[in-house]
Amino acid sequence: MADIEQENKNLMFFEVSGYSMFPFYRAGDRFLVKKMPADNLKKGHIIAYYSGLDKLVCHRLIKNVCNENKNLFYTRGDVQFSLEGPIPEQSVIGKVVAVMKNGKIINLNTKKQVMLGRIIVFTFPILALAIKIVNFIKFKFKKNE
């Protein structure tokens, strides 16, 4: 999803390299990630974390589960149907606080952007169901031809 571009103590830039966050974020966009404690991460935030050995991923936080005093995270790319996780707290780097697109910087901490993140999280199950229904209907019509 992202390649490390620059790093300092609390802020890091990552260049988006995949399409899992399409259409909002595309390959070539740059995420600014701020290190922060897991308690500050909320549903709808885009978080950066290590998946596997060295794979860096930036996906939307769908849910946070506290299990035996440990935070476990579940994420999803905006165009993906399945959840990724559990992601242990120690794998999480922080929250994407801004994105650079086409030379413009978009602050993801504004009320508008926070609301957009929440809308994406809460409406996605409805969209996923609608897509499955349409595909089922297409399959049935094709089968009956």
Stockholm file with secondary structure:
# STOCKHOLM 1.0

chainA/1-145         MADIEQENKNLMFFEVSGYSMFPFYRAGDRFLVKKMPADNLKKGHIIAYYSGLDKLVCHRLIKNVCNENKNLFYTRGDVQFSLEGPIPEQSVIGKVVAVMKNGKIINLNTKKQVMLGRIIVFTFPILALAIKIVNFIKFKFKKNE
#=GR chainA/1-145 SS CEEEEEECSSEEEEEECSSTTTTTSCTTCEEEEEECCGGGCCTTCEEEEEETTTEEEEEEEEEEEEETTEEEEEEECTTCSSCEEEEEGGGEEEEEEEEEETTEEEETTSHHHHHHHHHHHHHHHHHHHHHHHHHHHHHHHHHHC
#=GC SS_cons         CEEEEEECSSEEEEEECSSTTTTTSCTTCEEEEEECCGGGCCTTCEEEEEETTTEEEEEEEEEEEEETTEEEEEEECTTCSSCEEEEEGGGEEEEEEEEEETTEEEETTSHHHHHHHHHHHHHHHHHHHHHHHHHHHHHHHHHHC
//
